[in-house]
Structure formats: structure tokens, C-alpha cells
Amino acid sequence: MDFELSAKTKELQRRLHVFMDAHVYPNEQRFHEEVERDRWKPTRIVEELKSKARREGLWNLFLPGDEQGAGLTNLEYAPLCEIMGRSHMAPEVFNCSAPDTGNMEVLARYGTAEQKEKWLKPLLAGEIRSCFSMTEPDVASSDATNIAARIVRDGDEYVITGRKWWSSGAGDPRCKVAIFMGKTDPTAPTHKQQSMILVPLDTPGVKIVRMLTVFGYDHAPHGHAEIQFDNVRVPTANMLLGEGRGFEIAQGRLGPGRIHHCMRCIGLAERALEAMCKRVQSRVAFGEALAERGTIRADIAASRMEIEQARLLTLKAAYMMDKVGNKAARAEIAMIKVVAPNVALRVLDRAIQAHGAAGVSQDTFLASAWAMSRTLRLADGPDEVHIESIAKWELARSKSSA
């Protein structure tokens, strides 16, 4: 496998690092202060930085091979995503944040001309935001065939009924549309029952029930909503790709999204390791710097080794997606989805331990980063689902080679 990056990608890496150093890291405190003043209002600093990033061409970098993006492959985008993952606010600054990236990919790949004009265009411009409504509180949504919400055709409209939660981004007043997954035909073959449809959030019958917290963090102004859809009517033109195509769309959406999540995890782990090294070299306990302690040095070495392994596995998955497609790369995608968040959590945990009481407070990024990383062991499928799939494919491979 050739992981050599193009000159274009290397130049984008350089420019991203410069932008992060000059604009993102110095403004993280201002971002948090603005959020504290008005939790559910978009921050001025992010809007200012979005304008700067767009002027510098650091915009929509995630869209592979699309004229509206940077035209990068998954492998080329992966190291850029790692850089953005180092800061909570960075992905939005470059218009590369979830769930908008996945929703834009869906619209770019499967949307009609009308759907692209109405929703993709303002999303690409960073003028609006979106959410993805699939998970339900009353069923185990890790098995998406359990989804019970209904999408029923009535003449030239669809009637949508159901309760969703963890619709990330719905707390933001700029969130204007949801991609909703529900059943259109319960009698169809198992993986042809679900469909995806566009639902404007100002449609009558759409009600945000509450905002959810992640280990006590509300992630304002983005947020994670529980939403009730009560006899919501939308035009049939809002259907994506066609009835019964929900699983097909989901598979196209989740492959790149998992690469993005995993590379952001690696960037976060890198920043945590850097913070840990600085901390232990500056703190003295029992007559010597913490960095002289064998247990600390072992933690640093373990963190470096694990980060390097996770990065190589993620790059391999990205490479295979580009060369042989998402389906052929499904084992590697499943493996990175388990490995990368767990590596980030271990590195963050060591960094928190090295920081002592400060590590669990709001005075460092570590506690909130740990909470965000922990959710990724559940988001886009829990570890157990991916592990089961990996074992199944490995056993099948063993049988076929016997």
C-alpha cells in the first residue's frame, strides 16, 4: 500500500496547521465564553473563522471527487481530518463537521436537482445546518431493522410518525432540515423496509422534546435532541433515492463518516499526548519531575505506540475504500471504528491521570474530550456490533481458504 500523499494534500496540511495555530487554538477560550453567555446561539467567533477559512480555500475538504469540495480521496482527506480533530470547534470552522458532512454526501450522491438546490447548496455554503434522525429510544437501534417510525404515503405527500433521539445538531437554530429514517413497507424484505426522507424542522408536527446531555455536557450550541414527529406531512419529492433504499443510503453514508470520526479521534489523542508530556515535565512531586517516573514514561510510550497503530489501520481502511470500495473494505472500516475511539480514550485517560485534579475539571480540554470520545463507542454502531461482524467475516475467510 502506498500512503504517499500528493503535493496538493501536503500543501493543504501545511495551510491547515498554520490556520489552526493562528486562528483556532487562540480562540478556543473565546468560543467557550460565548457559549456560556448564550448556550443555544451560534457563536460569533466560529462565524468569523468560517469566513476566513472559506476565503483561504480551506472549505468543504471532505467531499471526495466532487467539484464542490477539494476533490480529495478518502486517503488524502484523512490526515486533514486528523488535524481538525485536535479542536472541538475546528470541524465546523472548515464546514467539515458531522452530521452535516454525511448529510451533504447523501444529498450530493442521491439527491435530486431540486433537493440539491434547496438543501445541499446552503449546507455547502455553511449557511444552515442539518441533523440525522435514525436512532429511537424505544428499540435497540444498533439493529436498524428494529426502527419502528413510519413513513406512509398519502397521495402526493408522506405522513411521518415516530420518536427519534440523538439527532445531533438539532439544538442549533441554524438546523433547518433532518434526514429521517423510517419504515415505508413493513412487509418488504428486511433490508428493503426502510427509507430516508427530508423533513424541514419547521414542518407542523415536528417537536423538539428535550436536549440530551453526554456525561453532563450539552454540547451547545450544537446539541443532541429527542424529537417527536407527529403526523408530519412532507411532499413525495422529499424522498431520497426511492422507497426501500434506506439501508443502501446508510451504507454509502457511514463508510466515509467512520473514517472522519476515527481520524478526528487520532488528532485528539495526539493533542492529549502533547498535553501530557508538557504537564509531566513541568510538575514536580516527591523531589523530581513526574516525567522521571517509570509509570509515567510507560504511559507515554504506550500512547505513542497505540496512536501510530491506530493511524496506520485507519489509513489502510481509507486506502481500501478508494481502491476497492466501501463494501470490500468493510472489515477494515469496522476495525478502525472499534480501535480508534478506544485508543483515544486510553490516551485521554492517561493524560487526565497525569494532570491530576485539573484533568477532570473545565480548566483543560481533557474531560470534555473524553466524554465526546466515549460516545463514539456507541455512535455509528456500538463496538459489539462491529466486533461480531469482524469475527464473522474472519471465520468465513478461514472456511473459504480451508
Order of alpha helices (4+ residues) and beta strands (2+ residues): alpha-alpha-alpha-alpha-alpha-alpha-alpha-beta-beta-beta-beta-beta-beta-beta-alpha-beta-beta-alpha-alpha-alpha-alpha
